[in-house]
């Protein structure tokens, strides 16, 4: 029997600037075991996700994964262009930890009450690759909020952040400081990848990055960890 899985999230799930973890997840399962549906939108905050659930609940899947909060965590960092993001993404308020918790709670509660799906909340990929930096600590703090939401709303917590910390400590990466990606930098990655045909892994290697292309978007190794956590911590237990 095929398990229908809806994957909700932001640009990491949309996979235009990242290696596609949905593709890697499908490859981990036997042929025909899962049918994946993608609900990812570039630049989304938890607020945006809370407002675009109609398509998910209209045709409820068996399993739902939620990977959201990276942009909320980024907005908490010094130097993040909050005002520009609010205007560009039409946010009705200034991003904050409290608002993130409220929006994520609304997402999970609607999915829980309007579907019978098993719901898995992924903690965030580590921002950057140095656990002691402010960026990584922000992703850790927001991951704790995700864990709390999973407990409160009776969802399954998927420890992606913790798994990536393990991988970074094992890899002992070069001390490349976190740098907030700009729209121009994202376009540069897209041009190198789509036009110049450079792999995202090559872009990562040239920048000294282990799991990402730009401290946020995933290379093959980073995307594989997302797929691994979903598979081992959710799908294997649900099927």
Residue, then its C-alpha position, 0 to 999 in steps of 0.5 A: x500500500x502506498x503511503x501519501x506524504x505531504x512535505x510542507x516548508x520553505x525554499x528548502x522544500x521547494x528545492x530550487x536552490x537546494x538539492x531535493x530532499x524529497x527525491x532522496x527520501x523517495x529513493x530511500x523507500x522501496x519503489x511505490x512505497x510512498x507518493x510525495x507531494x511538495x508544498x514548499x514556497x521560497x522565502x516563507x515564514x511560519x506565518x505564510x505556511x499557516x495561510x496556505x494549508x487549504x490545499x493540504x487539508x482538501x486532500x488529506x495525506x497519510x503523513x505530513x512533514x513540516x520544515x519551517x522556521x529557518x527564515x524566522x530564525x534568520x530574522x532574529x539575527x543582527x544584520x538581517x534586513x527585517x524591514x525589507x523582508x517584511x515589505x517583500x514578503x508582506x508580513x503583517x508584523x515584525x518577526x519574533x519568537x512569540x509570533x513564530x510559536x503562535x503561527x506554528x501552533x496554528x499550523x499543527x493544530x489545523x492539520x491535526x484537527x482537519x486531517x487524520x495524518x501522522x504529523x512530523x515537525x522537523x527541527x531546523x537545519x543548523x544555520x552556518x556550520x559553527x555551532x558556537x556562532x550566533x546563527x547556529x544558536x538561533x537555529x537551535x533556539x527555534x528548534x527548541x520551540x519546534x520541539x515544544x510545539x510537537x509536544x503541545x500539539x501531539x505531533x512527532x518531533x524529528x531531530x534534524x538539528x541535532x543530527x546535523x550538529x553530530x554531522x558537523x562535529x564529525x566533519x570538523x569543517x573549516x571555520x567559515x563564518x556565517x554570512x547572511x545570503x543576499x538575493x544577489x548571492x542566491x541568484x549567483x548560485x542559481x546561475x552557476x547551477x542552472x546556466x553554468x551547470x555546476x553542481x550544488x556540491x561543487x559550489x559548496x566545496x569551493x566555499x568550504x561548506x559541508x552541508x550547504x551551498x550558502x549556509x542555508x540551502x542544502x547540498x547533497x550531504x545536507x539534503x540526505x540528512x533531511x531525508x534520513x531523519x524523515x525516513x528513520x524517525x517517521x516513515x519507518x514507524x508509520x508504515 
